[in-house]
Amino acid sequence: MNKLPLAKRVQILSMLVEGSSCRSISRVADVSLNTVYKMLIDAGRACVRFHDEAVRGVASKRVQCDEAWSFCYAKQKNVATAKAAPEGAGDVWTWTALDSDTKLILSWQVGGRDAEYALALMDDLRGRLANRVQLTTDGHKAYLSAVEEAFGADIDYGMLVKLYGPETSGQGHERKYSPSECLGARKDTITGNPDPKHISTSHTERHNLTMRMSMRRFTRLTNAFSKKVENHCHALALYFVFYNFVRQHKSLNKLSPAMAAGVSDRLWSMEDIVALIDAAEGAPKKRGPYKARQPAEISN
């Protein structure tokens, strides 16, 4: 089986996690678009398995959760009239659980914004923690039942509820792109005894910006959005392993979040992610015995 040189594969993966579109990567790296998609799919499959195995038993203190909006193929309001909309088209939410101290992404889920996905995030998060933590979410009501069902009373859970006023950005087109004015925030104790000064979602909201800057398919007001939800998930899986293990976080003195959390003892490189892909594919199979082509019979 033919494979691209290591340097070329590293270039493609590096551009994928630094905000380049698949078509621009195809042009810059001088490879076909199908090659870029195959690299994305292979990397996504390998990374999701690696994250599931590696990010376990994390001794965290404070965890913040949030959900970021994007869409696949068409926005939810336009799916009904879209031409040949595939399964999974519409609004797509990326749920994340971030360690506030090490900035490690502990868990992530992709799907709707209802209680089902909130519970999936909390169940997965619980299985990755080694101890009781203080958890903070925003005021989304789906978190209430999800946290209770996943953790019971074995958590210190606070909710940051932001209070918004009416829109003040005018009546023109600029009104669509300006959020309502935030008048303040209320800190509610839901379970246990969370420290009020650490009831915050600032770190996870800042990570949402990093995520949007690192993946072209999250860019607003363009046609770079995902066309297939499967590729959307592959891009996220690759990004989260890159973010946790390869990317040096400025607040951690040039450590990666995985190193700061004790999940990894070294700083990874993109070559290590290529090695994950190769390990997932396994050794190439031997070809079968060569069979000589029989000459065609000559008819009378």
Secondary structure, DSSP 8 states (H G I E B T S, - for coil): -----HHHHHHHHHHHTTT--HHHHHHHHT--HHHHHHHHHHHHHHHHHHHHHHS-SB--SEEEEEEEEEEESS-GGGGGGSTT--TT-EEEEEEEEEETTT--EEEEEEE-SSHHHHHHHHHHHHTTBSS--EEEE-S-THHHHHHHHHHTTSSEEEEEEEEE----S-SSGGGGGS---EEEEEEEEEES---GGG---HHHHHHHHHHHHH-GGG-TTSS-SBSSHHHHHHHHHHHHHIIIIIS--GGGTT--HHHHTTS-SS---HHHHHHHHHHHH-S-----------------
